[in-house]
Amino acid sequence: AQVEVKYSAEQRSMMKSNLEGYRTEISTLRKQNSSLGNSLVKVQERIKQLQSLFQAEQDKLKEQAAKYRKAEAELKILRVSEERLTRENASLMEAKQRSTALMATLQQMQESLRKR
């Protein structure tokens, strides 16, 4: 009977020791859980901030892409206009050369008529 009492006392002592260890571990795990929960909240807030910034940048990018397409279309129109004006200028230069040649011919004819 004394052996059983001693055995029971040792078991009780081990259980108390284990219980204290478990309580300490539970307390530590609760603190870690709380800390990780706080960290998770901060990370989630940062993710929301970054998502908001990303959306704003994406909107800016879409706006810039629209401006680029508009500028590209305007540039195409300007190039077409430049080609047309270059052709018109060439035509006018040819007409001027013909007028100059015609004027020279007329002046020669006038000189010829004066000499007669």
DSSP file (Angstrom, degrees, kcal/mol; ACC not computed):
  #  RESIDUE AA STRUCTURE BP1 BP2  ACC     N-H-->O    O-->H-N    N-H-->O    O-->H-N    TCO  KAPPA ALPHA  PHI   PSI    X-CA   Y-CA   Z-CA
    1    1 A A     >        0   0    0      0, 0.0     4,-2.2     0, 0.0     5,-0.2   0.000 360.0 360.0 360.0 -37.1    0.0    0.0    0.0
    2    2 A Q  H  >  +     0   0    0      1,-0.2     4,-2.5     2,-0.2     5,-0.2   0.868 360.0  52.2 -67.8 -33.9    2.9    2.3    0.8
    3    3 A V  H  > S+     0   0    0      2,-0.2     4,-3.0     1,-0.2    -1,-0.2   0.897 109.1  50.4 -66.4 -40.6    4.4    1.6   -2.6
    4    4 A E  H  > S+     0   0    0      2,-0.2     4,-2.9     1,-0.2    -2,-0.2   0.896 110.6  48.6 -66.1 -38.5    1.1    2.5   -4.3
    5    5 A V  H  X S+     0   0    0     -4,-2.2     4,-2.6     2,-0.2    -2,-0.2   0.920 113.7  47.0 -65.2 -43.7    0.9    5.8   -2.3
    6    6 A K  H  X S+     0   0    0     -4,-2.5     4,-2.4     2,-0.2    -2,-0.2   0.919 113.8  48.0 -63.6 -42.6    4.4    6.6   -3.3
    7    7 A Y  H  X S+     0   0    0     -4,-3.0     4,-2.5     2,-0.2    -2,-0.2   0.914 112.7  48.5 -63.5 -43.4    3.7    5.6   -6.9
    8    8 A S  H  X S+     0   0    0     -4,-2.9     4,-2.9     2,-0.2    -2,-0.2   0.891 110.8  50.9 -64.6 -40.3    0.5    7.8   -6.9
    9    9 A A  H  X S+     0   0    0     -4,-2.6     4,-2.5     2,-0.2    -2,-0.2   0.900 111.1  48.1 -64.7 -41.5    2.4   10.7   -5.4
   10   10 A E  H  X S+     0   0    0     -4,-2.4     4,-2.7     2,-0.2    -2,-0.2   0.909 113.0  48.3 -65.4 -41.2    5.0   10.4   -8.1
   11   11 A Q  H  X S+     0   0    0     -4,-2.5     4,-2.9     2,-0.2    -2,-0.2   0.932 112.2  48.7 -63.6 -44.2    2.4   10.3  -10.7
   12   12 A R  H  X S+     0   0    0     -4,-2.9     4,-2.7     1,-0.2    -2,-0.2   0.910 112.0  49.5 -61.8 -41.9    0.6   13.2   -9.2
   13   13 A S  H  X S+     0   0    0     -4,-2.5     4,-2.4     2,-0.2    -2,-0.2   0.909 112.5  47.4 -63.4 -43.3    3.9   15.2   -9.1
   14   14 A M  H  X S+     0   0    0     -4,-2.7     4,-3.1     2,-0.2    -2,-0.2   0.905 112.2  50.2 -64.5 -41.1    4.6   14.3  -12.8
   15   15 A M  H  X S+     0   0    0     -4,-2.9     4,-3.2     2,-0.2    -2,-0.2   0.911 110.6  48.8 -64.4 -41.7    1.1   15.3  -13.7
   16   16 A K  H  X S+     0   0    0     -4,-2.7     4,-2.7     2,-0.2    -1,-0.2   0.917 113.1  48.0 -62.6 -42.2    1.4   18.6  -11.9
   17   17 A S  H  X S+     0   0    0     -4,-2.4     4,-2.3     2,-0.2    -2,-0.2   0.933 114.6  45.4 -63.0 -46.4    4.8   19.2  -13.6
   18   18 A N  H  X S+     0   0    0     -4,-3.1     4,-3.0     2,-0.2    -2,-0.2   0.907 111.9  53.0 -62.0 -41.8    3.3   18.3  -17.0
   19   19 A L  H  X S+     0   0    0     -4,-3.2     4,-2.8     2,-0.2    -2,-0.2   0.923 109.7  47.3 -61.4 -44.9    0.3   20.5  -16.3
   20   20 A E  H  X S+     0   0    0     -4,-2.7     4,-2.6     2,-0.2    -1,-0.2   0.904 112.8  50.1 -62.4 -41.2    2.5   23.4  -15.5
   21   21 A G  H  X S+     0   0    0     -4,-2.3     4,-2.6     2,-0.2    -2,-0.2   0.919 112.1  47.2 -62.3 -43.9    4.5   22.8  -18.7
   22   22 A Y  H  X S+     0   0    0     -4,-3.0     4,-3.1     2,-0.2    -2,-0.2   0.899 111.7  50.5 -65.2 -40.9    1.2   22.6  -20.7
   23   23 A R  H  X S+     0   0    0     -4,-2.8     4,-2.7     2,-0.2    -2,-0.2   0.923 112.0  47.2 -63.1 -43.5   -0.1   25.8  -19.1
   24   24 A T  H  X S+     0   0    0     -4,-2.6     4,-2.6     2,-0.2    -2,-0.2   0.921 114.2  47.6 -62.1 -43.9    3.2   27.6  -19.9
   25   25 A E  H  X S+     0   0    0     -4,-2.6     4,-2.9     2,-0.2    -2,-0.2   0.908 112.1  49.6 -64.7 -42.1    3.1   26.2  -23.5
   26   26 A I  H  X S+     0   0    0     -4,-3.1     4,-2.5     2,-0.2    -2,-0.2   0.923 111.7  48.8 -62.4 -44.1   -0.6   27.3  -23.9
   27   27 A S  H  X S+     0   0    0     -4,-2.7     4,-2.3     2,-0.2    -2,-0.2   0.924 113.1  47.3 -61.0 -45.1    0.2   30.7  -22.6
   28   28 A T  H  X S+     0   0    0     -4,-2.6     4,-2.5     1,-0.2    -2,-0.2   0.919 112.7  49.0 -62.2 -44.4    3.2   31.0  -25.0
   29   29 A L  H  X S+     0   0    0     -4,-2.9     4,-2.8     2,-0.2    -2,-0.2   0.870 109.4  52.4 -65.1 -37.1    1.1   29.8  -27.9
   30   30 A R  H  X S+     0   0    0     -4,-2.5     4,-2.8     2,-0.2    -1,-0.2   0.926 110.5  47.8 -63.7 -43.2   -1.7   32.3  -27.0
   31   31 A K  H  X S+     0   0    0     -4,-2.3     4,-2.8     2,-0.2    -2,-0.2   0.921 113.9  47.0 -62.7 -43.5    0.8   35.1  -27.0
   32   32 A Q  H  X S+     0   0    0     -4,-2.5     4,-3.2     2,-0.2     5,-0.2   0.912 112.1  50.6 -63.0 -42.3    2.2   33.9  -30.4
   33   33 A N  H  X S+     0   0    0     -4,-2.8     4,-2.6     2,-0.2    -2,-0.2   0.920 112.1  46.9 -61.9 -44.5   -1.3   33.5  -31.8
   34   34 A S  H  X S+     0   0    0     -4,-2.8     4,-2.5     2,-0.2    -2,-0.2   0.925 114.0  47.8 -62.6 -44.9   -2.1   37.1  -30.6
   35   35 A S  H  X S+     0   0    0     -4,-2.8     4,-2.5     1,-0.2    -2,-0.2   0.920 114.0  46.3 -62.0 -44.9    1.1   38.4  -32.1
   36   36 A L  H  X S+     0   0    0     -4,-3.2     4,-2.7     2,-0.2    -1,-0.2   0.873 110.6  53.8 -67.0 -36.0    0.6   36.6  -35.4
   37   37 A G  H  X S+     0   0    0     -4,-2.6     4,-2.2    -5,-0.2    -2,-0.2   0.923 110.2  46.7 -62.4 -43.9   -3.0   37.8  -35.5
   38   38 A N  H  X S+     0   0    0     -4,-2.5     4,-2.2     2,-0.2    -2,-0.2   0.910 112.9  49.4 -63.1 -42.4   -1.9   41.4  -35.1
   39   39 A S  H  X S+     0   0    0     -4,-2.5     4,-2.7     1,-0.2    -2,-0.2   0.906 109.4  52.5 -62.5 -41.0    0.8   40.8  -37.8
   40   40 A L  H  X S+     0   0    0     -4,-2.7     4,-2.8     2,-0.2    -2,-0.2   0.908 107.9  50.9 -62.5 -42.5   -1.9   39.3  -40.0
   41   41 A V  H  X S+     0   0    0     -4,-2.2     4,-2.4     2,-0.2    -1,-0.2   0.922 111.8  47.8 -60.8 -43.9   -4.1   42.4  -39.6
   42   42 A K  H  X S+     0   0    0     -4,-2.2     4,-2.4     2,-0.2    -2,-0.2   0.908 112.6  48.6 -63.2 -42.0   -1.2   44.7  -40.5
   43   43 A V  H  X S+     0   0    0     -4,-2.7     4,-2.5     2,-0.2    -2,-0.2   0.909 110.9  50.3 -65.4 -41.5   -0.3   42.6  -43.5
   44   44 A Q  H  X S+     0   0    0     -4,-2.8     4,-2.2     2,-0.2    -2,-0.2   0.899 110.6  49.9 -64.0 -39.9   -4.0   42.6  -44.7
   45   45 A E  H  X S+     0   0    0     -4,-2.4     4,-2.3     2,-0.2    -2,-0.2   0.915 111.4  48.9 -62.9 -42.6   -4.1   46.4  -44.3
   46   46 A R  H  X S+     0   0    0     -4,-2.4     4,-2.9     1,-0.2    -2,-0.2   0.892 108.8  53.3 -64.5 -39.1   -0.9   46.7  -46.3
   47   47 A I  H  X S+     0   0    0     -4,-2.5     4,-2.7     2,-0.2    -1,-0.2   0.920 109.0  49.2 -61.4 -43.1   -2.3   44.4  -49.0
   48   48 A K  H  X S+     0   0    0     -4,-2.2     4,-2.4     2,-0.2    -2,-0.2   0.914 111.4  49.4 -62.3 -42.4   -5.4   46.6  -49.2
   49   49 A Q  H  X S+     0   0    0     -4,-2.3     4,-2.7     1,-0.2    -2,-0.2   0.937 112.9  46.7 -60.7 -46.4   -3.2   49.7  -49.5
   50   50 A L  H  X S+     0   0    0     -4,-2.9     4,-2.9     1,-0.2    -2,-0.2   0.875 110.8  52.2 -65.6 -36.9   -1.1   48.1  -52.2
   51   51 A Q  H  X S+     0   0    0     -4,-2.7     4,-2.6     2,-0.2    -1,-0.2   0.912 110.6  48.5 -63.8 -40.8   -4.2   46.9  -54.1
   52   52 A S  H  X S+     0   0    0     -4,-2.4     4,-2.3     2,-0.2    -2,-0.2   0.926 113.5  46.3 -64.2 -45.0   -5.5   50.5  -54.0
   53   53 A L  H  X S+     0   0    0     -4,-2.7     4,-2.6     2,-0.2    -2,-0.2   0.906 112.3  51.4 -62.8 -41.3   -2.2   51.9  -55.2
   54   54 A F  H  X S+     0   0    0     -4,-2.9     4,-2.6     2,-0.2    -2,-0.2   0.921 109.7  49.3 -61.9 -44.3   -2.1   49.2  -57.9
   55   55 A Q  H  X S+     0   0    0     -4,-2.6     4,-2.5     2,-0.2    -1,-0.2   0.912 111.1  49.9 -61.9 -42.7   -5.6   50.1  -59.1
   56   56 A A  H  X S+     0   0    0     -4,-2.3     4,-2.2     1,-0.2    -2,-0.2   0.922 113.1  46.2 -62.1 -43.7   -4.7   53.8  -59.2
   57   57 A E  H  X S+     0   0    0     -4,-2.6     4,-2.5     2,-0.2    -2,-0.2   0.871 110.9  52.7 -66.7 -36.5   -1.6   53.0  -61.2
   58   58 A Q  H  X S+     0   0    0     -4,-2.6     4,-2.3     2,-0.2    -1,-0.2   0.904 109.1  49.6 -65.4 -40.3   -3.6   50.7  -63.5
   59   59 A D  H  X S+     0   0    0     -4,-2.5     4,-2.3     2,-0.2    -2,-0.2   0.911 111.1  49.5 -63.5 -42.1   -6.1   53.5  -64.1
   60   60 A K  H  X S+     0   0    0     -4,-2.2     4,-2.8     1,-0.2    -2,-0.2   0.905 109.8  51.8 -62.2 -40.8   -3.2   55.9  -64.9
   61   61 A L  H  X S+     0   0    0     -4,-2.5     4,-2.5     2,-0.2    -2,-0.2   0.912 109.2  49.1 -63.1 -42.5   -1.8   53.4  -67.3
   62   62 A K  H  X S+     0   0    0     -4,-2.3     4,-2.2     2,-0.2    -1,-0.2   0.906 111.7  50.3 -62.4 -40.7   -5.1   53.0  -69.1
   63   63 A E  H  X S+     0   0    0     -4,-2.3     4,-2.3     2,-0.2    -2,-0.2   0.921 111.7  46.9 -63.0 -44.7   -5.3   56.8  -69.3
   64   64 A Q  H  X S+     0   0    0     -4,-2.8     4,-2.6     1,-0.2    -2,-0.2   0.876 110.1  53.5 -65.7 -36.8   -1.8   57.1  -70.7
   65   65 A A  H  X S+     0   0    0     -4,-2.5     4,-2.5     2,-0.2    -1,-0.2   0.906 109.1  49.0 -64.4 -40.0   -2.6   54.3  -73.2
   66   66 A A  H  X S+     0   0    0     -4,-2.2     4,-2.3     2,-0.2    -2,-0.2   0.917 111.8  48.8 -64.6 -42.7   -5.7   56.2  -74.4
   67   67 A K  H  X S+     0   0    0     -4,-2.3     4,-2.8     2,-0.2    -2,-0.2   0.896 110.7  51.6 -62.7 -39.3   -3.6   59.4  -74.8
   68   68 A Y  H  X S+     0   0    0     -4,-2.6     4,-2.7     2,-0.2    -2,-0.2   0.929 109.6  48.5 -63.2 -45.2   -0.9   57.4  -76.7
   69   69 A R  H  X S+     0   0    0     -4,-2.5     4,-2.3     2,-0.2    -1,-0.2   0.903 112.7  48.9 -62.1 -39.8   -3.6   56.0  -79.1
   70   70 A K  H  X S+     0   0    0     -4,-2.3     4,-2.5     2,-0.2    -2,-0.2   0.933 112.7  46.9 -64.4 -46.0   -5.0   59.5  -79.6
   71   71 A A  H  X S+     0   0    0     -4,-2.8     4,-2.7     1,-0.2    -2,-0.2   0.883 110.9  52.8 -63.2 -38.3   -1.5   60.9  -80.2
   72   72 A E  H  X S+     0   0    0     -4,-2.7     4,-2.1     2,-0.2    -1,-0.2   0.915 110.1  47.6 -63.1 -42.8   -0.7   58.1  -82.6
   73   73 A A  H  X S+     0   0    0     -4,-2.3     4,-2.2     2,-0.2    -2,-0.2   0.910 112.6  49.2 -64.9 -42.1   -3.9   58.8  -84.6
   74   74 A E  H  X S+     0   0    0     -4,-2.5     4,-2.7     1,-0.2    -2,-0.2   0.904 109.5  52.1 -62.9 -41.1   -3.1   62.5  -84.7
   75   75 A L  H  X S+     0   0    0     -4,-2.7     4,-2.5     2,-0.2    -1,-0.2   0.900 108.2  51.2 -62.2 -40.6    0.4   61.7  -85.9
   76   76 A K  H  X S+     0   0    0     -4,-2.1     4,-2.3     2,-0.2    -1,-0.2   0.927 111.0  48.1 -61.8 -44.2   -1.0   59.5  -88.7
   77   77 A I  H  X S+     0   0    0     -4,-2.2     4,-2.6     1,-0.2    -2,-0.2   0.918 111.8  50.2 -62.3 -42.9   -3.3   62.4  -89.7
   78   78 A L  H  X S+     0   0    0     -4,-2.7     4,-2.8     2,-0.2    -2,-0.2   0.888 109.5  50.7 -63.8 -38.9   -0.3   64.8  -89.6
   79   79 A R  H  X S+     0   0    0     -4,-2.5     4,-2.5     2,-0.2    -1,-0.2   0.911 110.6  48.7 -65.3 -41.0    1.8   62.5  -91.8
   80   80 A V  H  X S+     0   0    0     -4,-2.3     4,-2.4     2,-0.2    -2,-0.2   0.933 113.4  47.7 -62.6 -44.4   -1.0   62.2  -94.3
   81   81 A S  H  X S+     0   0    0     -4,-2.6     4,-3.0     1,-0.2     5,-0.2   0.905 110.4  52.1 -62.5 -41.4   -1.4   66.0  -94.3
   82   82 A E  H  X S+     0   0    0     -4,-2.8     4,-2.5     2,-0.2    -1,-0.2   0.913 109.7  48.7 -61.8 -42.9    2.4   66.4  -94.7
   83   83 A E  H  X S+     0   0    0     -4,-2.5     4,-2.3     2,-0.2    -1,-0.2   0.921 113.1  47.6 -62.4 -43.6    2.5   64.0  -97.7
   84   84 A R  H  X S+     0   0    0     -4,-2.4     4,-2.7     1,-0.2    -2,-0.2   0.929 113.5  47.2 -63.9 -44.6   -0.4   65.9  -99.3
   85   85 A L  H  X S+     0   0    0     -4,-3.0     4,-2.8     1,-0.2    -1,-0.2   0.866 110.1  53.4 -65.9 -35.5    1.2   69.3  -98.7
   86   86 A T  H  X S+     0   0    0     -4,-2.5     4,-2.4    -5,-0.2    -1,-0.2   0.919 111.1  46.2 -63.9 -42.8    4.5   68.0 -100.0
   87   87 A R  H  X S+     0   0    0     -4,-2.3     4,-2.4     2,-0.2    -2,-0.2   0.925 113.5  48.7 -64.8 -43.2    2.8   66.9 -103.2
   88   88 A E  H  X S+     0   0    0     -4,-2.7     4,-2.7     2,-0.2    -2,-0.2   0.904 111.1  50.8 -62.9 -40.4    1.0   70.2 -103.5
   89   89 A N  H  X S+     0   0    0     -4,-2.8     4,-2.7     2,-0.2    -1,-0.2   0.917 109.7  49.7 -62.9 -43.2    4.3   72.1 -102.9
   90   90 A A  H  X S+     0   0    0     -4,-2.4     4,-2.2     2,-0.2    -1,-0.2   0.911 111.7  49.4 -61.9 -41.2    5.9   70.0 -105.7
   91   91 A S  H  X S+     0   0    0     -4,-2.4     4,-2.6     2,-0.2    -2,-0.2   0.924 111.8  48.1 -62.5 -44.8    3.0   70.8 -108.0
   92   92 A L  H  X S+     0   0    0     -4,-2.7     4,-2.6     1,-0.2    -2,-0.2   0.886 110.1  52.0 -65.0 -38.1    3.3   74.5 -107.2
   93   93 A M  H  X S+     0   0    0     -4,-2.7     4,-2.5     2,-0.2    -1,-0.2   0.907 110.9  47.8 -64.2 -40.8    7.0   74.5 -107.7
   94   94 A E  H  X S+     0   0    0     -4,-2.2     4,-2.6     2,-0.2    -2,-0.2   0.916 112.1  49.5 -64.8 -41.8    6.5   72.9 -111.1
   95   95 A A  H  X S+     0   0    0     -4,-2.6     4,-2.8     1,-0.2    -2,-0.2   0.902 110.7  50.4 -63.7 -39.5    3.8   75.5 -112.0
   96   96 A K  H  X S+     0   0    0     -4,-2.6     4,-3.1     2,-0.2    -2,-0.2   0.914 110.0  49.8 -64.0 -43.0    6.2   78.3 -110.9
   97   97 A Q  H  X S+     0   0    0     -4,-2.5     4,-2.7     2,-0.2    -2,-0.2   0.919 112.3  47.5 -62.2 -42.3    8.9   76.9 -113.1
   98   98 A R  H  X S+     0   0    0     -4,-2.6     4,-2.9     2,-0.2    -2,-0.2   0.920 113.0  49.0 -64.4 -41.5    6.5   76.7 -116.0
   99   99 A S  H  X S+     0   0    0     -4,-2.8     4,-3.0     2,-0.2    -2,-0.2   0.914 111.9  49.0 -62.8 -42.2    5.3   80.3 -115.3
  100  100 A T  H  X S+     0   0    0     -4,-3.1     4,-2.4     2,-0.2    -2,-0.2   0.921 113.3  46.5 -63.1 -43.3    8.9   81.4 -115.1
  101  101 A A  H  X S+     0   0    0     -4,-2.7     4,-2.3     2,-0.2    -2,-0.2   0.911 113.9  48.3 -64.9 -41.4    9.8   79.7 -118.4
  102  102 A L  H  X S+     0   0    0     -4,-2.9     4,-2.8     2,-0.2    -2,-0.2   0.909 111.2  50.6 -64.9 -41.9    6.6   81.1 -120.0
  103  103 A M  H  X S+     0   0    0     -4,-3.0     4,-2.7     2,-0.2    -2,-0.2   0.907 110.2  50.0 -61.9 -42.1    7.5   84.6 -118.7
  104  104 A A  H  X S+     0   0    0     -4,-2.4     4,-2.2     1,-0.2    -1,-0.2   0.912 111.3  48.7 -63.4 -41.2   11.0   84.3 -120.1
  105  105 A T  H  X S+     0   0    0     -4,-2.3     4,-2.3     2,-0.2    -2,-0.2   0.919 111.7  49.4 -64.5 -42.5    9.5   83.3 -123.4
  106  106 A L  H  X S+     0   0    0     -4,-2.8     4,-2.6     1,-0.2    -2,-0.2   0.904 110.5  50.3 -63.4 -40.8    7.1   86.2 -123.4
  107  107 A Q  H  X S+     0   0    0     -4,-2.7     4,-2.6     2,-0.2    -1,-0.2   0.891 110.2  50.2 -64.4 -38.7    9.9   88.6 -122.5
  108  108 A Q  H  X S+     0   0    0     -4,-2.2     4,-2.3     2,-0.2    -1,-0.2   0.903 110.8  49.8 -65.4 -38.9   11.9   87.3 -125.4
  109  109 A M  H  X S+     0   0    0     -4,-2.3     4,-2.4     2,-0.2    -2,-0.2   0.912 110.7  49.6 -66.1 -40.5    9.0   87.7 -127.7
  110  110 A Q  H  X S+     0   0    0     -4,-2.6     4,-2.5     2,-0.2    -2,-0.2   0.922 111.6  48.4 -62.9 -43.6    8.5   91.2 -126.5
  111  111 A E  H  X S+     0   0    0     -4,-2.6     4,-1.8     1,-0.2    -1,-0.2   0.897 111.7  51.0 -61.5 -39.5   12.1   92.0 -127.1
  112  112 A S  H  X S+     0   0    0     -4,-2.3     4,-0.6     1,-0.2    -1,-0.2   0.899 110.9  47.5 -64.5 -40.8   11.9   90.4 -130.5
  113  113 A L  H >< S+     0   0    0     -4,-2.4     3,-0.5     1,-0.2    -2,-0.2   0.855 109.8  53.1 -70.6 -35.0    8.8   92.5 -131.3
  114  114 A R  H 3< S+     0   0    0     -4,-2.5    -1,-0.2     1,-0.2    -2,-0.2   0.866 103.8  57.0 -66.4 -36.5   10.5   95.8 -130.1
  115  115 A K  H 3<        0   0    0     -4,-1.8    -1,-0.2     1,-0.3    -2,-0.2   0.722 360.0 360.0 -70.3 -19.8   13.5   95.2 -132.3
  116  116 A R    <<        0   0    0     -4,-0.6    -1,-0.3    -3,-0.5    -2,-0.2   0.488 360.0 360.0 -80.0 360.0   11.3   95.0 -135.4
